[in-house]
């Protein structure tokens, strides 16, 4: 399956921000993140449907990518991810 390239996703996110407004998209992000949290909790309790969990994680990921654009923090997020991954690797190898 071919997946939507990041540059295309960025264009779609910019169009969503223009159509709905940044504040609306930030609020929508909190909603989608909350729904993902609920599905993760259900998975831990053995009550989750894998496809629904995947759908909610997709929604949350899309909104996180939009937040990175809205707040113009993509490079900072990538830098922090590198740092956090290095820390995780260090803890794993300890």
Backbone bond lengths (Angstrom), bond angles and torsions (degrees), N, CA, C in turn:
res aa  C-N    CA-C-N  psi(-1)  N-CA   C-N-CA  omega(-1)  CA-C   N-CA-C  phi
1 X - - - 1.454 - - 1.526 109.07 -
2 X 1.316 115.81 132.83 1.456 120.43 175.90 1.523 109.13 -83.86
3 X 1.322 116.03 131.83 1.455 121.32 -179.42 1.526 109.50 -101.20
4 X 1.319 115.66 154.59 1.457 121.17 -179.19 1.526 109.62 -66.42
5 X 1.327 117.57 123.11 1.475 120.26 179.58 1.525 111.20 -62.63
6 X 1.327 116.13 152.29 1.460 121.97 -177.33 1.524 111.74 -56.88
7 X 1.328 117.78 -40.49 1.470 119.90 -179.00 1.528 110.83 -62.29
8 X 1.314 117.89 -37.71 1.464 121.29 177.05 1.528 110.19 -68.07
9 X 1.330 117.01 -41.92 1.467 119.85 177.06 1.524 110.12 -59.27
10 X 1.335 116.79 -42.41 1.468 120.35 178.97 1.524 111.21 -59.83
11 X 1.320 117.15 -40.59 1.477 120.48 178.04 1.532 110.98 -64.00
12 X 1.312 116.13 -42.02 1.466 120.71 178.66 1.528 109.92 -64.17
13 X 1.325 117.23 -43.12 1.469 120.91 179.45 1.529 110.67 -61.73
14 X 1.324 116.16 -42.49 1.471 119.85 179.31 1.529 110.05 -62.73
15 X 1.331 117.15 -39.99 1.468 121.04 178.80 1.531 110.60 -65.95
16 X 1.320 117.18 -39.72 1.469 120.99 178.03 1.523 110.19 -63.85
17 X 1.325 116.16 -43.24 1.466 120.71 178.98 1.529 110.42 -61.90
18 X 1.325 115.98 -40.96 1.463 120.45 179.88 1.535 110.77 -67.30
19 X 1.322 116.65 -42.66 1.470 120.48 -176.91 1.523 112.34 -73.17
20 X 1.337 117.25 -45.58 1.465 121.02 -172.18 1.528 113.75 -100.97
21 X 1.323 116.95 -19.88 1.463 121.31 -177.51 1.520 111.63 94.36
22 X 1.319 115.21 147.31 1.466 120.73 -178.06 1.524 111.51 -63.71
23 X 1.321 117.41 -42.73 1.471 119.81 -178.66 1.528 111.19 -60.09
24 X 1.326 116.31 -42.30 1.469 119.82 178.54 1.524 110.60 -62.19
25 X 1.327 116.94 -42.12 1.458 120.30 -178.34 1.537 110.94 -67.99
26 X 1.320 117.23 -35.20 1.473 119.77 176.32 1.524 109.38 -65.23
27 X 1.316 117.31 -44.20 1.466 120.79 177.41 1.524 110.66 -62.15
28 X 1.325 116.48 -42.57 1.465 120.85 177.68 1.528 110.77 -61.13
29 X 1.327 116.40 -36.32 1.466 120.16 178.13 1.528 110.75 -61.38
30 X 1.334 117.16 -42.76 1.463 118.94 179.84 1.525 110.80 -63.49
31 X 1.330 116.41 -37.64 1.465 120.99 177.71 1.526 110.78 -63.47
32 X 1.322 116.55 -48.32 1.469 120.56 -177.57 1.529 111.26 -66.74
33 X 1.316 117.67 -38.47 1.461 120.49 177.55 1.529 110.30 -64.11
34 X 1.329 116.38 -39.75 1.463 120.23 177.13 1.518 112.22 -62.64
35 X 1.325 116.69 -42.20 1.459 120.22 178.52 1.526 110.96 -64.32
36 X 1.326 117.37 -36.58 1.470 120.75 176.93 1.530 110.15 -65.42
37 X 1.323 116.87 -40.46 1.466 120.65 178.63 1.530 110.23 -60.50
38 X 1.319 116.80 -43.30 1.468 120.49 179.28 1.524 110.42 -60.51
39 X 1.322 117.15 -44.59 1.465 120.29 -179.46 1.528 112.19 -67.22
40 X 1.318 117.11 -35.84 1.468 120.46 176.56 1.529 109.54 -63.93
41 X 1.326 116.74 -43.31 1.469 120.39 178.12 1.522 110.70 -61.96
42 X 1.335 116.98 -41.44 1.466 120.34 177.39 1.523 110.72 -62.30
43 X 1.328 116.85 -39.70 1.473 120.15 179.06 1.521 110.41 -62.38
44 X 1.318 116.65 -42.04 1.469 120.11 178.49 1.524 111.62 -63.51
45 X 1.326 116.29 -31.08 1.459 121.24 179.07 1.529 112.38 -87.31
46 X 1.337 116.82 0.87 1.454 121.02 179.93 1.511 113.70 75.71
47 X 1.331 117.60 20.68 1.462 121.57 -175.46 1.524 113.78 -112.32
48 X 1.306 117.96 5.38 1.460 120.14 -172.42 1.520 112.27 -93.41
49 X 1.306 114.55 148.88 1.445 122.77 170.23 1.534 106.50 -90.84
50 X 1.318 118.28 124.53 1.473 121.96 -175.72 1.520 112.38 -56.59
51 X 1.322 117.49 -41.56 1.466 120.01 -179.16 1.527 111.42 -67.72
52 X 1.322 116.59 -38.08 1.465 118.64 178.10 1.526 110.34 -68.13
53 X 1.326 117.05 -38.99 1.466 120.88 175.15 1.531 109.79 -60.24
54 X 1.325 116.98 -45.36 1.465 121.10 178.84 1.522 110.75 -60.78
55 X 1.336 116.77 -41.57 1.463 120.76 179.21 1.527 111.16 -62.87
56 X 1.332 116.41 -45.85 1.468 119.68 -179.10 1.529 111.66 -66.87
57 X 1.334 117.13 -36.29 1.462 119.68 176.44 1.524 110.87 -67.92
58 X 1.331 116.89 -34.83 1.471 120.24 175.37 1.522 110.19 -63.59
59 X 1.335 116.97 -45.86 1.467 120.52 178.21 1.525 110.78 -58.98
60 X 1.326 116.31 -45.79 1.467 120.53 -178.91 1.526 110.90 -64.09
61 X 1.319 116.98 -41.25 1.467 120.98 179.91 1.521 110.98 -63.95
62 X 1.330 116.57 -42.83 1.461 120.76 177.42 1.524 110.22 -59.33
63 X 1.318 116.47 -44.10 1.457 119.46 -178.59 1.531 111.38 -69.65
64 X 1.323 117.69 -36.04 1.470 119.81 176.43 1.524 109.71 -63.61
65 X 1.319 117.22 -41.82 1.465 119.52 177.11 1.527 110.56 -61.36
66 X 1.333 116.74 -38.59 1.461 118.98 177.56 1.527 111.44 -66.12
67 X 1.326 117.10 -40.94 1.467 120.24 178.33 1.524 111.30 -60.15
68 X 1.323 115.87 -38.55 1.470 120.17 178.21 1.521 110.51 -60.29
69 X 1.334 116.76 -36.31 1.467 120.71 177.61 1.519 111.31 -77.10
70 X 1.310 117.30 -47.02 1.469 121.44 -176.74 1.531 110.36 -56.65
71 X 1.327 116.58 -44.77 1.462 120.37 -177.45 1.529 112.62 -91.51
72 X 1.332 116.24 3.66 1.470 122.35 178.26 1.532 111.31 51.73
73 X 1.331 115.26 51.99 1.462 120.11 -176.21 1.526 112.65 -126.49
74 X 1.328 117.83 19.12 1.456 119.89 -175.94 1.528 112.38 -57.54
75 X 1.330 117.33 -48.77 1.470 120.03 -179.26 1.524 111.41 -63.62
76 X 1.320 116.45 -39.92 1.459 120.19 178.10 1.528 110.77 -63.75
77 X 1.326 116.46 -41.40 1.468 120.46 177.84 1.524 109.79 -61.75
78 X 1.327 117.22 -44.25 1.468 120.20 178.99 1.524 111.47 -62.38
79 X 1.321 116.85 -39.71 1.467 120.60 177.64 1.519 110.37 -63.29
80 X 1.335 116.51 -46.04 1.461 119.80 177.87 1.521 111.75 -64.18
81 X 1.316 117.26 -37.18 1.459 119.77 177.47 1.525 110.54 -62.05
82 X 1.331 117.13 -43.46 1.468 120.40 177.22 1.523 110.59 -58.73
83 X 1.324 116.14 -45.56 1.465 121.16 179.82 1.528 110.72 -62.46
84 X 1.327 116.38 -48.55 1.472 120.80 -177.81 1.530 111.35 -65.44
85 X 1.328 117.31 -37.58 1.467 119.93 177.08 1.518 111.71 -66.36
86 X 1.319 116.65 -38.58 1.467 120.09 176.68 1.528 110.15 -63.64
87 X 1.332 116.41 -40.77 1.470 120.36 177.20 1.527 111.27 -63.92
88 X 1.313 116.81 -42.57 1.460 120.98 178.23 1.520 110.25 -62.09
89 X 1.320 116.11 -44.77 1.465 120.61 178.73 1.534 110.35 -59.86
90 X 1.346 115.62 -42.21 1.473 120.11 178.88 1.527 110.21 -61.39
91 X 1.343 117.28 -44.68 1.469 120.41 -179.44 1.523 110.96 -66.06
92 X 1.323 117.93 -37.29 1.460 121.10 178.78 1.523 110.70 -64.27
93 X 1.309 116.03 -40.51 1.465 121.00 -176.48 1.514 113.73 -83.55
94 X 1.300 118.32 -2.62 1.459 123.20 -177.96 1.507 111.61 -71.40
